[in-house]
Amino acid sequence: MSSQNKTLKAKDFFNKFAEQHKNLSEERLMQYELNHFISLIAKEQAQILDAGCAAGRDAKYLTDYGLNVTGIDISEELIKKASERKIKNAAFKLGDISIVKLDESQFDGVWAMDILSYTEKENIRTILKNLNSSIKKGGVLFLSVREGNGLNSVKYSNMEDSEVNINFFSISELEDALQKAGFCVLKSYTREGKNHEWINIFAQK
C-alpha cells in the first residue's frame, strides 16, 4: 500500500487508533502547563472547555482541581472512552470545533491541546474567533501545537505505521492569529517533545 493511501483523515485516524492514542497520551501529561492554566483561572467551580478532549486525560486533571469541564472532540471513539471514565463534573460531546456553535461568554477558560494541528489552516481564524467569543472577558486560553512549517504527514510506528496529516506552526504565526482573534498573548515558549518541538501559548481575552 502506498504512503498516500495510508494517510488518514484526523477523524478516521483517531477513531481507528483511539485505544492506542489513549494509552500513549496517558504517559505524556502536561502537568506544568495544566497547573499554570489552573493558576491563571484562579476561580472555584470555573467552567472550562476542553477543545479536542480526546479520551479525557486533561479533563480528569482539571476536575480534580475543582473545575467543571465540557469536552468536545471530533472522534466518536475517543468521546466514548472519555465518557467511560465517568469523571465527576465533566461532560463530553461529539463535535467539530471548526463548526460547532458555542454560547457567547460561556467559559472561564479554554484548554486547546493540539486541535489546530488537525485543522485546515484556512479554518484557524474562524476557530480562534469562535473560542474567543465563548470565553468570558478576562478568561484564559491555552494552545499547544507542533513547531515547524506547513502540512506534514506524520507516521506513528505504534499505530500500524498509519499516517495522518498534521499542521506545523511558528510562534509568530500563532501569536499573530491569536491577536487578530482578540486575544492578548501572556506567555509563549517551545518545549521539547519525543519527536517534535511543541509551541505552548497562554493567552487572555
C-alpha positions in Angstrom: 0.0 0.0 0.0 1.4 3.4 -0.9 2.1 6.0 1.7 -0.5 8.3 0.2 -3.2 5.6 0.6 -2.2 5.0 4.2 -2.6 8.7 5.2 -5.9 9.0 7.2 -8.1 12.0 7.9 -7.9 13.1 11.5 -11.3 11.8 12.5 -10.7 8.4 10.9 -7.2 8.2 12.4 -8.4 8.8 16.0 -11.4 6.5 15.6 -9.2 3.7 14.4 -6.5 4.2 17.0 -8.5 5.5 19.9 -7.1 2.9 22.4 -3.5 3.4 21.3 -3.8 7.1 21.5 -5.4 7.0 24.9 -2.6 4.8 26.2 0.1 6.9 24.6 -1.3 10.2 25.9 -1.5 8.9 29.5 2.3 8.8 29.5 2.6 12.5 28.4 0.5 14.5 30.9 1.5 18.2 30.6 1.4 18.8 34.3 3.3 22.1 34.3 1.0 23.6 31.7 -2.1 22.3 33.4 -1.0 23.7 36.8 -0.2 27.1 35.2 -3.6 27.1 33.4 -5.4 26.4 36.7 -3.4 29.1 38.5 -4.5 31.6 35.8 -8.1 30.6 36.2 -7.9 31.0 40.0 -11.7 30.5 40.4 -13.5 27.6 42.1 -16.1 25.8 40.0 -15.0 27.6 36.9 -16.4 26.5 33.5 -13.7 25.1 31.2 -13.9 24.0 27.6 -11.5 21.2 26.7 -11.4 21.6 22.9 -10.1 18.4 21.4 -10.6 16.5 24.7 -9.6 13.1 23.3 -10.1 10.4 25.9 -10.5 12.8 28.8 -7.0 12.8 30.3 -6.7 16.5 30.8 -10.4 16.9 31.8 -9.8 14.4 34.6 -6.9 16.5 35.9 -8.8 19.8 35.7 -11.9 18.4 37.5 -9.6 17.0 40.3 -8.7 20.7 41.0 -12.4 21.7 41.3 -13.1 22.9 37.7 -16.1 22.0 35.6 -15.2 20.7 32.2 -17.1 20.4 28.9 -15.1 18.3 26.5 -15.6 18.3 22.7 -13.9 16.0 20.2 -14.4 15.0 16.6 -13.8 11.3 17.3 -16.7 9.1 18.3 -14.4 6.5 19.8 -12.4 9.0 21.9 -15.6 10.6 23.2 -16.8 7.1 24.1 -13.5 6.4 26.0 -13.8 9.8 27.8 -17.4 9.1 28.8 -16.3 5.7 30.1 -14.1 7.4 32.7 -17.3 8.7 34.4 -15.5 11.9 35.5 -17.4 13.9 38.0 -18.2 17.5 36.8 -17.2 16.7 33.2 -19.5 16.3 30.2 -18.3 15.1 26.8 -19.8 15.9 23.4 -19.1 14.8 19.9 -18.4 17.8 17.7 -16.0 19.6 15.2 -14.6 22.6 16.9 -14.3 24.4 13.5 -18.1 24.4 13.1 -19.7 23.7 16.5 -21.8 26.6 17.9 -20.5 27.7 21.3 -22.5 30.0 23.6 -21.1 33.5 24.0 -19.1 34.1 27.2 -19.8 30.6 28.4 -16.4 29.6 29.7 -13.8 30.9 32.1 -11.1 29.2 30.2 -10.4 27.0 27.1 -7.8 24.2 27.1 -6.9 23.5 23.4 -4.3 20.8 23.3 -3.2 20.1 19.7 -6.5 20.9 18.0 -5.1 23.2 15.4 -2.7 20.6 14.2 -5.5 18.6 12.6 -7.5 21.6 11.2 -7.3 23.1 7.7 -5.3 26.3 8.1 -8.0 28.4 6.4 -10.3 27.5 9.3 -8.0 28.5 12.1 -9.1 32.2 12.2 -12.7 31.0 12.5 -11.9 28.6 15.2 -9.9 31.1 17.3 -12.7 33.7 16.9 -15.2 31.1 17.9 -13.2 30.2 21.0 -12.7 33.9 21.8 -16.5 34.5 21.7 -17.1 31.6 24.0 -14.7 32.9 26.7 -15.7 35.4 29.3 -13.8 38.7 29.4 -10.6 38.1 31.3 -10.8 34.4 30.5 -7.7 32.3 29.6 -6.8 30.2 26.5 -4.1 27.5 26.4 -3.0 26.4 23.0 -0.4 23.8 22.1 0.8 22.8 18.6 3.9 21.3 16.9 6.6 23.8 15.8 7.6 23.8 12.2 6.4 24.7 8.7 3.5 23.7 6.6 1.5 20.5 6.4 3.4 17.3 7.1 2.4 13.6 7.0 3.4 12.1 10.4 3.8 8.4 11.0 3.1 6.7 14.3 5.0 3.4 14.4 2.9 2.0 17.3 -0.2 2.5 15.2 0.3 0.1 12.4 2.5 2.7 10.6 -0.5 4.7 9.6 0.0 8.3 8.8 -2.0 11.5 9.5 -1.6 15.0 8.1 -0.6 17.5 10.7 -0.1 21.3 10.5 3.1 22.7 12.0 3.4 26.4 13.1 5.8 29.1 14.1 5.3 31.1 17.3 5.0 34.3 15.4 2.3 32.8 13.2 0.2 31.7 16.1 0.7 34.9 18.1 -0.4 36.9 15.1 -3.5 34.7 14.6 -4.4 35.0 18.3 -4.1 38.8 18.4 -6.3 39.1 15.3 -8.9 36.9 17.0 -9.0 39.2 20.0 -6.6 37.6 22.4 -3.6 39.1 24.3 -0.7 36.7 24.5 0.5 36.2 28.1 3.3 33.7 27.6 4.7 31.6 24.7 7.5 29.2 24.5 8.7 26.0 22.9 9.1 22.6 24.7 10.9 19.5 23.5 8.8 16.5 22.8 9.6 13.0 21.8 9.6 13.6 18.1 8.9 17.3 17.7 9.3 20.7 19.4 6.0 21.9 20.8 4.7 25.5 21.0 2.8 26.3 24.1 0.9 29.6 24.4 -1.2 31.1 27.2 -3.5 34.0 26.1 -6.2 36.1 27.6 -9.4 37.7 26.3 
